[in-house]
């Protein structure tokens, strides 16, 4: 982790509660496979490149990233703003795909970056399927950690925001996590109708003017819908629901 970039065998043995001889054998094996490498000085170990390769192989094996990368690449080419796909891992969002146009805009966010779900617009999209009891189980604390003046302070406040986002079908806002960054995002659903990802656009601006928002929101929603359809999401139309309800009420007769 970031707090322990390197660790030695004695410390690992203590943390894992394993004999040092066992830990030395494990370290030698992992070093030979490239998952660990010796740090300067030769006594401690740091993560090796095989860990990175394993992570990218995992991401590339996901239908979401394989199918989503071309979608956000086309969107990025059309609008000339960075486009991202994120998923939720517990209380965090994780960036799994990113396309950036050749512009001076730089971002600290890259594939693998983790941010708190409750404090980001993308995270609010990913919390859309959770009920209030489920949100309370995820955030049992009375006060949520603040990251900006816009961060919701309680689970109820977060739930109300998430429900408004769900009804709207997208989010568009400025300065929710970082004061100088604006985000427009929409949900990506799988074959079951579950929200499994958020597709978003990042703007280096403290405000989104109405004209730009009117232009970008339909594009972002269309890209999210395209990716959802590639993942076999098929929304039921109101006509289909009415037809099913009518058949049930009529005992199944046409």
C-alpha positions in Angstrom: 0.0 0.0 0.0 0.9 3.7 -0.2 1.8 3.6 3.5 4.1 0.6 3.2 5.8 0.7 -0.2 8.4 -1.8 1.0 8.3 -4.5 3.7 10.8 -7.0 5.0 10.5 -10.6 5.8 10.4 -10.2 9.6 7.6 -7.7 9.4 5.6 -9.8 7.0 6.0 -12.8 9.2 4.7 -10.8 12.1 1.7 -9.5 10.3 0.8 -12.8 8.7 1.6 -14.8 11.9 3.7 -17.3 9.9 7.1 -18.8 10.5 9.9 -16.8 9.0 11.1 -19.8 7.0 7.7 -20.1 5.4 7.6 -16.3 4.6 11.1 -16.5 3.0 10.0 -19.4 0.7 6.9 -17.4 -0.3 8.9 -14.3 -1.0 11.4 -16.2 -3.1 8.6 -17.7 -5.1 6.8 -14.4 -5.7 10.1 -12.7 -6.6 10.9 -15.4 -9.2 7.4 -14.9 -10.7 7.9 -11.1 -10.9 5.2 -10.2 -8.3 7.8 -8.9 -5.9 11.2 -7.3 -6.4 14.0 -6.4 -4.0 14.1 -2.8 -2.8 17.3 -0.8 -2.7 19.5 -2.4 0.0 18.3 -5.9 -0.8 16.5 -6.7 2.5 13.0 -5.4 1.8 10.5 -6.1 -1.0 8.2 -4.0 -3.1 5.5 -4.9 -5.6 6.8 -6.1 -9.0 5.5 -5.5 -12.5 3.6 -8.8 -12.6 1.1 -7.3 -10.2 0.4 -4.4 -12.7 0.1 -6.9 -15.6 -2.3 -9.0 -13.5 -4.4 -5.9 -12.8 -4.6 -4.9 -16.5 -5.4 -8.5 -17.5 -8.2 -8.5 -15.1 -9.6 -5.2 -16.4 -9.2 -6.3 -20.0 -11.0 -9.5 -19.2 -14.1 -7.7 -18.1 -16.8 -7.3 -20.7 -17.5 -3.8 -19.3 -14.0 -2.4 -20.2 -13.6 -4.4 -23.4 -17.0 -3.2 -24.7 -16.8 0.2 -23.1 -13.4 1.4 -24.3 -14.5 2.0 -27.9 -17.7 3.7 -26.7 -15.9 6.3 -24.6 -13.2 6.7 -27.3 -15.9 7.7 -29.8 -17.5 10.0 -27.2 -14.1 11.6 -26.4 -13.4 12.2 -30.0 -16.7 13.9 -30.5 -16.7 16.2 -27.5 -13.0 16.6 -26.8 -13.3 16.1 -23.0 -11.9 13.2 -20.9 -14.3 10.3 -20.6 -14.3 7.6 -17.9 -16.0 4.4 -16.9 -16.1 3.7 -13.1 -17.4 0.8 -11.0 -18.1 0.6 -7.3 -16.0 -1.4 -4.8 -17.8 -1.1 -1.5 -17.6 2.5 -0.4 -15.3 3.5 -3.2 -15.5 4.1 -6.9 -12.7 2.7 -9.1 -11.8 4.0 -12.5 -11.5 1.0 -14.9 -11.4 2.8 -18.3 -10.3 6.3 -19.4 -9.8 8.2 -22.7 -8.3 11.7 -22.7 -8.1 14.0 -25.7 -4.8 15.6 -26.7 -5.4 18.8 -24.8 -3.4 20.7 -22.1 -5.9 19.5 -19.5 -4.2 17.2 -17.1 -5.8 15.0 -14.4 -4.5 13.1 -11.4 -7.2 10.5 -12.1 -6.1 7.4 -14.0 -7.2 3.8 -14.3 -7.1 2.2 -10.9 -7.8 5.5 -9.0 -10.1 5.1 -6.1 -12.3 7.8 -4.7 -15.1 7.9 -2.0 -18.4 7.0 -3.5 -20.5 9.3 -1.3 -18.4 12.3 -2.2 -18.5 12.0 -6.0 -21.1 12.5 -8.6 -20.0 9.2 -10.2 -20.4 7.5 -6.9 -24.0 8.8 -6.6 -24.8 7.1 -9.9 -23.4 3.8 -8.6 -25.4 4.0 -5.4 -28.7 4.3 -7.2 -29.9 0.8 -6.7 -29.4 0.8 -2.9 -32.4 1.2 -0.6 -32.1 3.4 2.5 -31.5 0.4 4.8 -28.8 -0.8 2.4 -27.2 2.6 2.4 -27.3 2.7 6.2 -25.5 -0.7 6.3 -22.8 0.6 3.9 -22.5 3.9 5.9 -23.3 3.1 9.6 -21.6 6.3 10.9 -23.8 9.2 11.9 -21.8 11.8 10.0 -20.3 11.1 6.6 -16.7 12.2 5.9 -16.6 15.6 4.3 -14.5 16.3 1.2 -16.0 19.6 0.0 -18.9 21.9 1.1 -21.1 19.9 -1.3 -20.5 16.5 0.4 -23.7 15.1 2.0 -23.3 14.9 5.7 -25.8 12.2 6.5 -27.0 8.9 4.9 -30.5 10.4 4.5 -29.1 13.4 2.7 -27.1 11.1 0.4 -30.2 8.9 -0.2 -32.3 12.0 -1.2 -29.6 13.1 -3.7 -29.3 9.6 -5.1 -33.0 9.2 -5.6 -33.2 12.6 -7.4 -30.3 11.5 -9.7 -32.1 8.2 -10.4 -35.3 10.0 -11.4 -33.4 12.4 -13.6 -31.4 9.6 -15.2 -28.0 11.5 -15.0 -25.9 13.8 -12.9 -24.4 17.1 -13.9 -22.6 19.3 -11.4 -19.6 21.3 -10.5 -17.2 21.2 -7.6 -18.7 18.2 -5.8 -15.4 16.5 -5.0 -12.9 19.0 -6.4 -13.8 22.7 -6.7 -12.2 23.1 -10.1 -13.8 20.0 -11.7 -17.2 19.4 -13.2 -18.8 16.1 -14.1 -21.6 14.8 -16.2 -22.4 11.1 -15.8 -25.1 8.5 -16.5 -25.7 4.9 -15.4 -24.6 1.8 -17.2 -26.9 -1.3 -16.6 -26.4 -5.0 -17.3 -28.9 -7.6 -18.5 -30.6 -7.7 -15.1 -31.2 -3.9 -15.1 -28.7 -3.4 -12.3 -26.5 -0.3 -12.3 -23.0 -1.8 -12.7 -21.0 1.2 -13.8 -21.1 5.0 -14.4 -20.0 6.6 -17.7 -18.8 10.2 -17.2 -17.2 13.2 -18.7 -14.9 15.5 -16.9 -14.6 19.2 -17.5 -11.9 21.5 -16.0 -14.4 24.1 -15.0 -15.9 25.3 -11.8 -19.2 25.8 -13.6 -21.1 24.1 -16.4 -22.9 26.7 -18.4 -26.5 25.7 -19.5 -25.6 25.6 -23.2 -22.7 23.2 -22.7 -24.8 21.1 -20.3 -27.7 20.9 -22.8 -25.2 19.7 -25.5 -23.3 17.2 -23.4 -26.0 15.5 -21.3 -27.7 13.8 -24.2 -24.4 12.6 -25.6 -23.3 11.1 -22.3 -26.7 9.5 -21.7 -26.6 8.0 -25.3 -23.1 6.6 -24.7 -24.2 5.0 -21.4 -27.3 3.6 -23.1 -25.1 2.2 -26.0 -22.8 0.4 -23.5 -25.8 -0.9 -21.5 -27.3 -2.4 -24.7 -23.9 -4.0 -25.5 -24.2 -5.6 -22.1 -27.6 -7.0 -23.0 -29.7 -4.5 -21.1 -33.2 -4.2 -22.5 -35.5 -1.8 -20.7 -39.1 -2.8 -20.5 -41.3 -0.3 -22.2 -44.5 0.9 -20.5 -46.5 -0.9 -23.2 -44.7 -4.2 -22.3 -45.4 -3.7 -18.6 -49.1 -2.9 -19.4 -49.4 -6.0 -21.6 -47.9 -8.2 -18.9 -50.1 -6.7 -16.2 -53.2 -7.2 -18.4 -52.4 -10.8 -19.2 -52.0 -11.6 -15.5 -55.3 -9.8 -14.6 -57.0 -11.7 -17.4 -55.8 -15.2 -16.4 -53.2 -15.3 -19.2 -55.7 -15.1 -22.1 -55.0 -12.9 -25.1 
